[in-house]
Structures are given as C-alpha cells and as structure tokens.
Amino acid sequence: MNLPFETVSDAETLPFTSDDLRAALGQFATGVTIVTARDEHGHLLGLTANSFNSVSLTPPLVLWSLARRSTTMAGFLEAKHYAINVLASDQRLLAERFARKGIDRFDGTHWHPGLTGAPVIDGAVAVFECSHRSQYDEGDHVIFVGHVEHCRRRLGAAPLVFHGGRFFTDLPI
C-alpha cells in the first residue's frame, strides 16, 4: 500500500521548524528509560529519556543524550556511574513522574542501589549499569557514552513504548 508522502526534487528544499522535526522524530517508536545516578554529594538524580541506543558489544557501550538546559546536567556530568532503567509497560506513571520538573522524583519510587551504586528502579524490563566513559557536546544536547559494567533483564515483561507523543502499554511480548 502506498501512503501519501511529500517528495521534493534535488533542487528544492522545504523549510521546517523545530516543531516539525520533533513531530517527525516522534514517528520513530522508542522504548522509555529512566536514567539515574548520584551526584558527588550523594543526591539522587533521575530523568525520563527515550534517547537511548546501543553503541558497541565489544567493548559494551551504550549512549543517551540530555538537553543542555536540564537542571540535572551538572549532576550527570560529575557522576562516575549511572543506570539506564528500561521501563515496563506498567511503569507509565513512573515515566511521567520522572519527566516532571520541580518535584522529588524518587519520592515513593521503589529502587535499590545497583552494583555500581547508581539507583536501580525496581520492576524495570532491563537495566544497564554504566561507568561514565565519554561525552560529546552536540547541538542543544550532550551525548553520554557509558561503558556497561553490569546488565540484567526481566523475562516475560512487556516494555513501555513511546510513539507520536504518547505512551503505549498494551503490546505483545
């Protein structure tokens, strides 16, 4: 089936806004994560992110990105370890909570210290405990590359998915 799709010749380009770009990127379905860490004073950091990707199996590397304007930026830049918690379909409210500003995101959240000391969210589909390997300033974000020191997964759990600005929870396993 052919769907309508705008095409342009090589000679012409269509202008687009950052809202257009965000909407187009939203058509790529992603998993949802909560990235957690402790800053140099031991304070808990956490935020919802869907900008997560594998980089390499050998060595085991993953990446995620954070907006420069994020209030947690300084803490993540100084953190030596962090955990990327891939959320389960029943954790939508947790994803929404960690996306909010001006609240204690960990209040009422069930978690435990992981092997690296970073907070691990109970019930996550998968967890990647990482040491901070490198970071790259790109555009309005900083890309964090982590060396995976430990990972685990929960068999039989359905993931939380984000697409088109909405969460989806009823997916087959």
Secondary structure, DSSP 8 states (H G I E B T S, - for coil): ---------TT------HHHHHHHHTTS-EE-EEEEEE-TT--EEEEEE--EEEEETTTTEEEEEEETT-TTHHHHHH-SEEEEEE-BGGGHHHHHHHH-SSS-TTTT--EEE-TTSSEEETT-SEEEEEEEEEEEEETTEEEEEEEEEEEEE-TT--B-EEETTEEE-----
